[in-house]
Structures are given as C-alpha cells and as structure tokens.
Amino acid sequence: MSRNYHGTGFKNFLIALILILGAALLFGVVWAPARAKNLFGPADPSLSILQRSRSALALLSAKEELLNGRPLGGKSGKFAIAEDESVRSICLRLKTEGYVASAEAVCTFLTYSGLDRMVQTGTFTIKQQYTALEIARRIADPNARDIAFIVFAGWRLEEVAAAVEAAGFAFSGQEFLGHALQPTAAERALLNIPGNETLEGYIFPDAYSFEPDITLENMVAVILERFSAASQDPRVQEGLTRQNLSLHQAVILASIIERETRADEEKALMASVFYNRLEAGMRLETDPTVQYALGYDPVGKTWWKSPLSLDDLAVNSPYNTYQNSGLPPGPISNPALATLIAAVQPEESPYFFFRARCDGSGTHVFSITFEEHLNNACP
C-alpha cells in the first residue's frame, strides 16, 4: 500500500514537472518571441531558436528601459559614431553620455533585430522625446544620419549655395541663396545688420552637422547663432571699441583680408595696411573687391577671377575700391573668427602696400613706399 502511494506521488511529480517544463518551453519559445515581435518588431532570421528565445526574454525584461526609460527625462544632443567602433562601445557610450538608461538593453535589441550589422558611422541628432528603442533604430538608419556641412572661410554666398545644393538638404541651393540675399528682419536684428544688407559675411565658416530634415530657416538660424557667439569673443568686442568700428564695418574689412591671404600670422599686419591707407585718405585698391564686383568668371569657372585686367579694374561698381574711397558697401566673403579678430586688432606698422611673395608660399611682402612696392614685383 505504501509503495503504491509513493509510486503514484512520483508519477504525479513527473507529470507536474513535464507540465512546468512544457509551459516554460511554450513561454520561452512561443509566447515570449511572439510578444517581443509585437513590441519590438521581427527578430533577425539568422538567429537560432535558442538565441531568439533568449533575446526575446531579455527584451521583455527590459521593456521599460527601451520603450519608456530615459535617464533624467531624456537628453538632446549630437551623438557621433566613429569608423570601426564596436556596437558594444556604442551602447556603452549611449548610456555614459546620458542618452539611454541601459546599454545592455540597447545592445540586445540591436542584436535581436539584426541592426547591429547596420549601425552607421557619422553624427546623429538625438532629441529629448526619443525612446531608447527609437535611438537604437535611428543609429542604424542611414537616412537618419546628420548631413555634414562645411562652410569654408572666404566663400561668398554663391559658393555656400553651391555646397548646399550638393549636400542633399530638403531645400535647394537657390532657395538658400534667395533667403540669404533677403534675410528676415529678425535675422538682421540678431546681428545688427543694416536693413538693406544681405547675409554676406555672416555665414560663419565652420563644420556643421545638420539633421537631414532640417528646414532652411532652422539651418540659417544655427549658422547665425554660431556667428553671433563668435562675435562676442572678448578680443572682437575690445577691438571694436578700440577701433570705433561697428560689427558690420569689421566684417567688411575682415572679408577683404580673408580673400587677400590664407596665412593667419600675417592677417593683423595686413589689417594695418588697410588702416594706414584709410587714415591717409588713400583708396584701399584691393583686388578681391573687384573680383566680387565682377561676379562669376565663365572662362576660369570661378567667382574670383585672377589675374585681373586693366579693364576689370575699371569696372563700375561701388565695390571697386580702385575707384571708390573707404570700405565697400558690404562684405565680399564670409570671414573666419581669426580674421575678424585680426581686422579689429591690427598690428602697428608703417606699411601702405603689400604684394604676394614670389616663392609660391601664399604669403606677402610689405612695403612703405610705392617705389619699394614696385621693386618687390616678381621678375
């Protein structure tokens, strides 16, 4: 009687164990993957049944971190992914930099979905409202990657517009140019630009990272804010006061210097030449202002024709500083911060002339008299 009882109990235990194991198997292999698919999308087909089950269970346990959890209410910013950076490193940085609450959860989702093989290099804009799941999907989407955009010092608006056209924004280069030529009252007020002026000179040279769907207005706002911040540099502000210049006048002078030389070390000395000429009542007689007045040169396929002919120097334009005294009416290019500082912090010198050195270095030789200037001509 006792043996039958123990036999029946063991049999019941086995049945219960089988039922439990079956339920666990059903949960892990059937229910959990189905639930994970519903919440997180389909699993990577290359995963084995065991890998799929394990990943599904891990995702379900991290559901809050992926769908709702953002540290400190979520962080906005730019997140850059380097070439050859491992997915594990990317997940850890997302957590360390405050974008996600769990590095493990993000890595698990990327592996589960197969997106770990599609993570993109480049920079991504992460907004406060994005969940960790949206962030994970975003860094694997080439269309979500920021557009890298560079404005080079010395470009005029038309050259910036050409770069806009080539970059692939949602707006055209022509639309950018039209906006830059007729900025809004708010944009002019931000930088105290005279009412009839364009944004020439204020498109701050720098490397930018823009969201792929950024609007024209927002793009311009970012660029102008960067110029505004640069113009608050103490060296700029102190120089403006010392030289008794408006910011607009300083930008005009800097825009000329930017086109005359690429050598930062001689920009302040070159500025002194222009100040000396203005103080002496001499015309500036600088080629870049004539090049600006001439516009596009179809022969050289450039906006900066060189060399200039005698006829070019006689072009009828308020920008022609061979014919008109003082500064031209507006900037002729977009100068860098270093050039703006040089324009308001000139060296003291006796020089009135400069010309390019004959060694191809791109630097200049300076002279006091016109005779010395002529003697410095290349043979």
C-alpha positions as CSV (number, residue, x, y, z in Angstrom):
1,M,0.0,0.0,0.0
2,S,2.8,2.4,0.9
3,R,4.8,1.5,-2.3
4,N,1.7,2.3,-4.5
5,Y,1.3,5.6,-2.8
6,H,4.9,6.6,-3.4
7,G,4.7,5.4,-6.9
8,T,1.6,7.5,-7.6
9,G,3.2,10.6,-6.0
10,F,6.3,10.2,-8.1
11,K,4.2,9.8,-11.2
12,N,2.3,13.0,-10.3
13,F,5.6,14.8,-9.7
14,L,6.8,13.8,-13.1
15,I,3.6,14.9,-14.7
16,A,3.8,18.2,-12.9
17,L,7.4,18.6,-13.9
18,I,6.7,17.9,-17.5
19,L,3.8,20.4,-17.5
20,I,6.0,23.0,-15.9
21,L,8.8,22.4,-18.4
22,G,6.3,22.4,-21.2
23,A,4.9,25.6,-20.0
24,A,8.3,27.1,-19.7
25,L,9.2,25.9,-23.2
26,L,6.0,27.3,-24.5
27,F,6.7,30.6,-22.8
28,G,10.3,30.8,-23.9
29,V,10.0,29.5,-27.5
30,V,6.5,30.6,-28.5
31,W,4.9,33.3,-26.3
32,A,8.0,35.4,-25.5
33,P,9.2,35.7,-29.1
34,A,5.6,36.5,-30.2
35,R,5.3,39.1,-27.6
36,A,8.7,40.5,-28.4
37,K,7.8,40.7,-32.1
38,N,4.7,42.6,-31.2
39,L,6.6,45.2,-29.1
40,F,10.0,45.4,-30.9
41,G,9.5,44.1,-34.4
42,P,10.6,40.8,-36.0
43,A,13.8,39.0,-34.9
44,D,16.8,38.6,-37.2
45,P,16.1,35.4,-39.3
46,S,19.7,34.3,-38.8
47,L,19.1,33.8,-35.0
48,S,18.7,30.3,-33.8
49,I,15.6,29.3,-31.8
50,L,17.6,29.5,-28.6
51,Q,19.1,32.9,-29.5
52,R,15.7,34.2,-30.4
53,S,14.1,32.9,-27.2
54,R,16.9,34.3,-25.0
55,S,16.9,37.7,-26.8
56,A,13.1,37.9,-26.6
57,L,13.1,37.2,-22.8
58,A,15.8,39.8,-22.3
59,L,13.9,42.4,-24.3
60,L,10.7,41.8,-22.4
61,S,12.5,42.2,-19.1
62,A,14.0,45.5,-20.4
63,K,10.7,46.7,-21.8
64,E,10.5,49.8,-19.6
65,E,14.1,50.9,-20.4
66,L,13.6,50.5,-24.1
67,L,10.1,51.9,-24.5
68,N,9.9,54.5,-21.7
69,G,13.0,54.7,-19.7
70,R,15.3,57.8,-20.5
71,P,17.7,59.0,-17.8
72,L,16.9,62.3,-16.3
73,G,13.9,62.7,-18.6
74,G,16.0,62.3,-21.7
75,K,18.9,64.2,-23.2
76,S,19.1,66.1,-26.5
77,G,22.4,66.4,-28.4
78,K,24.7,65.1,-31.2
79,F,26.0,61.6,-31.0
80,A,28.9,60.7,-33.2
81,I,29.8,57.1,-34.2
82,A,33.4,56.6,-35.3
83,E,34.6,54.3,-38.1
84,D,35.2,50.7,-36.8
85,E,33.7,51.5,-33.4
86,S,32.2,48.3,-31.9
87,V,28.5,48.1,-31.2
88,R,29.2,47.3,-27.6
89,S,31.2,50.5,-27.3
90,I,28.4,52.5,-28.9
91,C,25.9,51.1,-26.5
92,L,28.1,51.9,-23.5
93,R,28.6,55.5,-24.7
94,L,24.9,56.0,-25.2
95,K,24.5,55.2,-21.6
96,T,27.6,57.0,-20.3
97,E,26.6,60.2,-22.3
98,G,23.1,60.1,-20.8
99,Y,21.0,59.1,-23.9
100,V,19.8,55.7,-22.6
101,A,19.2,54.1,-19.3
102,S,20.6,50.6,-20.2
103,A,23.4,49.8,-22.6
104,E,22.7,46.1,-22.3
105,A,19.0,46.6,-23.4
106,V,20.1,48.6,-26.5
107,C,22.7,46.1,-27.5
108,T,20.3,43.2,-27.0
109,F,17.7,44.9,-29.3
110,L,20.3,45.7,-32.0
111,T,21.4,42.0,-32.0
112,Y,17.8,40.7,-31.8
113,S,16.7,42.8,-34.8
114,G,19.9,42.3,-36.8
115,L,20.5,46.1,-36.8
116,D,23.9,45.5,-35.1
117,R,25.2,44.9,-38.6
118,M,23.7,48.1,-39.9
119,V,24.9,50.7,-37.4
120,Q,26.1,53.8,-39.3
121,T,29.2,55.9,-38.9
122,G,28.6,59.6,-38.6
123,T,26.7,62.0,-36.4
124,F,23.1,61.7,-35.3
125,T,20.8,64.2,-33.7
126,I,19.1,62.7,-30.7
127,K,16.0,64.6,-29.4
128,Q,14.7,64.6,-25.9
129,Q,11.5,62.8,-26.8
130,Y,13.2,59.8,-28.4
131,T,12.9,56.5,-26.6
132,A,15.9,54.2,-26.3
133,L,14.3,52.0,-28.9
134,E,13.9,54.9,-31.3
135,I,17.5,55.9,-30.7
136,A,18.7,52.3,-31.4
137,R,16.8,52.3,-34.7
138,R,18.0,55.7,-35.6
139,I,21.7,54.9,-35.4
140,A,21.1,52.0,-37.8
141,D,19.3,54.2,-40.3
142,P,21.5,55.8,-43.0
143,N,18.7,58.3,-43.8
144,A,18.7,59.5,-40.2
145,R,22.3,60.4,-40.2
146,D,23.1,64.1,-40.0
147,I,24.3,65.9,-43.0
148,A,27.9,67.0,-42.6
149,F,28.2,70.6,-44.0
150,I,31.3,72.7,-44.1
151,V,31.5,76.5,-44.9
152,F,35.0,77.4,-45.9
153,A,36.4,80.8,-44.9
154,G,36.5,83.2,-47.8
155,W,33.5,81.8,-49.7
156,R,30.9,84.2,-51.0
157,L,27.2,83.4,-50.7
158,E,27.0,81.8,-54.2
159,E,29.7,79.3,-53.2
160,V,27.9,78.4,-50.0
161,A,24.7,77.9,-52.1
162,A,26.6,75.5,-54.4
163,A,27.7,73.5,-51.3
164,V,24.1,73.5,-50.0
165,E,22.9,72.1,-53.4
166,A,25.5,69.4,-53.3
167,A,24.8,68.4,-49.7
168,G,21.3,67.0,-50.2
169,F,19.2,69.1,-48.0
170,A,15.4,69.2,-48.4
171,F,15.8,72.7,-49.9
172,S,17.9,73.8,-52.9
173,G,21.0,75.9,-53.1
174,Q,18.9,78.5,-55.0
175,E,16.4,78.7,-52.1
176,F,19.3,79.2,-49.6
177,L,20.7,82.0,-51.8
178,G,17.4,83.7,-52.1
179,H,16.9,83.6,-48.3
180,A,20.5,84.9,-47.7
181,L,20.0,87.8,-50.1
182,Q,16.8,88.8,-48.4
183,P,17.1,87.9,-44.7
184,T,14.3,88.3,-42.3
185,A,14.0,91.3,-40.0
186,A,14.7,89.0,-37.0
187,E,17.9,87.7,-38.6
188,R,19.1,91.3,-39.3
189,A,18.2,92.3,-35.7
190,L,20.2,89.4,-34.2
191,L,23.5,90.7,-35.7
192,N,22.5,94.3,-36.1
193,I,22.9,94.0,-39.9
194,P,21.9,97.2,-41.8
195,G,18.4,97.0,-43.2
196,N,19.4,96.8,-46.9
197,E,22.2,94.2,-46.4
198,T,22.4,90.5,-47.2
199,L,23.8,87.7,-45.0
200,E,27.1,88.0,-46.9
201,G,29.9,88.0,-44.3
202,Y,27.7,86.4,-41.6
203,I,27.6,82.8,-42.8
204,F,30.1,81.6,-40.2
205,P,32.8,79.3,-41.6
206,D,32.8,76.1,-39.6
207,A,32.0,72.4,-39.8
208,Y,28.3,71.8,-39.1
209,S,26.2,68.7,-38.5
210,F,22.5,69.2,-39.5
211,E,19.6,66.9,-39.2
212,P,18.7,65.5,-42.6
213,D,15.2,67.0,-42.5
214,I,16.2,70.5,-41.1
215,T,14.4,73.4,-42.6
216,L,16.1,76.3,-44.4
217,E,15.1,78.7,-41.7
218,N,16.5,76.5,-38.9
219,M,19.7,75.9,-40.8
220,V,20.3,79.6,-41.2
221,A,19.4,80.2,-37.6
222,V,22.1,77.7,-36.4
223,I,24.7,79.4,-38.6
224,L,23.8,82.9,-37.5
225,E,23.8,81.9,-33.8
226,R,27.3,80.5,-34.3
227,F,28.4,83.8,-35.8
228,S,26.7,85.7,-33.0
229,A,28.5,83.6,-30.4
230,A,31.9,84.1,-32.2
231,S,31.3,87.9,-32.4
232,Q,31.0,88.0,-28.6
233,D,34.7,86.9,-28.3
234,P,36.3,89.4,-25.9
235,R,39.1,90.1,-28.5
236,V,36.4,91.1,-31.0
237,Q,34.5,93.3,-28.6
238,E,37.6,95.0,-27.3
239,G,38.8,95.6,-30.8
240,L,35.6,97.1,-32.0
241,T,35.6,99.6,-29.1
242,R,39.3,100.5,-29.6
243,Q,38.9,101.0,-33.4
244,N,35.5,102.7,-33.0
245,L,34.0,100.3,-35.6
246,S,30.6,98.8,-35.9
247,L,30.5,95.0,-36.2
248,H,29.3,95.4,-39.8
249,Q,32.3,97.5,-40.7
250,A,34.6,95.0,-39.0
251,V,33.1,92.2,-41.0
252,I,33.6,94.1,-44.3
253,L,37.3,94.6,-43.5
254,A,37.7,91.0,-42.4
255,S,36.0,89.8,-45.5
256,I,38.6,91.6,-47.7
257,I,41.6,90.3,-45.6
258,E,40.2,86.8,-45.8
259,R,40.4,86.9,-49.6
260,E,43.8,88.5,-49.6
261,T,45.6,85.9,-47.5
262,R,45.2,82.5,-46.0
263,A,48.1,83.0,-43.6
264,D,46.7,83.8,-40.2
265,E,50.1,85.0,-39.0
266,E,50.1,88.0,-41.4
267,K,46.4,89.0,-41.2
268,A,46.8,91.6,-38.4
269,L,49.8,93.1,-40.3
270,M,47.7,93.2,-43.5
271,A,44.9,94.9,-41.5
272,S,47.4,97.6,-40.5
273,V,48.0,98.4,-44.2
274,F,44.3,99.0,-44.7
275,Y,44.0,101.2,-41.6
276,N,47.0,103.2,-42.7
277,R,45.6,103.7,-46.1
278,L,42.2,104.8,-44.8
279,E,43.8,107.2,-42.3
280,A,45.9,108.7,-45.1
281,G,42.8,109.2,-47.3
282,M,44.1,106.6,-49.8
283,R,41.9,104.1,-51.6
284,L,42.1,100.5,-50.5
285,E,42.8,99.3,-54.0
286,T,42.3,95.7,-53.2
287,D,41.7,93.1,-56.0
288,P,39.2,90.9,-54.1
289,T,36.6,93.8,-54.1
290,V,36.9,94.0,-57.9
291,Q,36.6,90.2,-58.2
292,Y,33.5,90.4,-56.1
293,A,32.1,93.2,-58.3
294,L,32.8,91.2,-61.5
295,G,31.0,88.1,-60.2
296,Y,31.3,84.7,-61.9
297,D,34.1,84.2,-64.4
298,P,32.8,81.7,-67.0
299,V,36.3,81.3,-68.5
300,G,38.1,80.4,-65.3
301,K,34.8,78.9,-63.9
302,T,35.3,80.8,-60.6
303,W,33.8,83.6,-58.6
304,W,37.2,85.0,-58.1
305,K,38.7,86.0,-61.4
306,S,42.5,86.1,-61.5
307,P,44.6,87.8,-62.8
308,L,42.6,90.9,-63.3
309,S,43.0,93.1,-66.4
310,L,43.1,96.9,-66.6
311,D,39.5,96.8,-67.9
312,D,38.5,94.7,-64.8
313,L,40.0,97.3,-62.5
314,A,37.8,100.0,-64.2
315,V,34.5,98.1,-63.6
316,N,31.8,100.5,-62.5
317,S,30.7,99.2,-59.1
318,P,30.5,100.6,-55.5
319,Y,32.6,97.5,-54.6
320,N,35.5,98.7,-56.8
321,T,38.0,100.0,-54.2
322,Y,40.3,101.2,-57.1
323,Q,37.6,103.8,-57.9
324,N,35.9,104.4,-54.6
325,S,37.3,105.6,-51.3
326,G,36.7,103.9,-48.0
327,L,35.3,100.5,-47.3
328,P,33.0,98.9,-49.9
329,P,29.3,99.0,-49.0
330,G,29.2,95.4,-47.7
331,P,31.2,92.3,-47.0
332,I,32.6,90.4,-50.0
333,S,33.1,87.0,-48.4
334,N,32.5,85.1,-45.2
335,P,35.5,85.6,-42.8
336,A,36.7,83.2,-40.1
337,L,36.9,84.3,-36.5
338,A,40.7,84.6,-36.6
339,T,40.3,87.1,-39.5
340,L,37.7,89.1,-37.7
341,I,40.0,89.3,-34.7
342,A,42.8,90.5,-36.9
343,A,40.6,93.1,-38.5
344,V,39.9,94.7,-35.1
345,Q,43.2,94.0,-33.5
346,P,45.6,95.2,-36.2
347,E,49.4,95.4,-35.7
348,E,51.0,98.8,-35.8
349,S,53.2,99.2,-38.8
350,P,54.4,101.9,-41.3
351,Y,53.3,99.8,-44.3
352,F,51.0,101.1,-47.1
353,F,51.5,98.3,-49.6
354,F,51.8,94.5,-49.9
355,R,52.1,92.0,-52.7
356,A,52.4,88.2,-52.9
357,R,55.9,86.8,-52.4
358,C,57.5,85.2,-55.4
359,D,58.2,81.9,-53.6
360,G,54.6,80.5,-54.0
361,S,54.1,80.4,-50.2
362,G,50.9,82.4,-50.4
363,T,52.3,85.0,-48.0
364,H,53.1,88.6,-48.7
365,V,55.9,91.1,-48.7
366,F,55.1,94.5,-47.2
367,S,56.5,98.0,-48.1
368,I,56.2,101.6,-47.0
369,T,56.6,103.4,-50.3
370,F,55.1,102.7,-53.8
371,E,58.7,102.5,-55.2
372,E,59.5,99.7,-52.8
373,H,56.2,98.1,-53.7
374,L,57.2,98.1,-57.4
375,N,60.7,96.8,-56.6
376,N,59.0,93.8,-54.8
377,A,57.4,92.7,-58.1
378,C,58.3,89.1,-59.2
379,P,60.9,89.0,-62.0
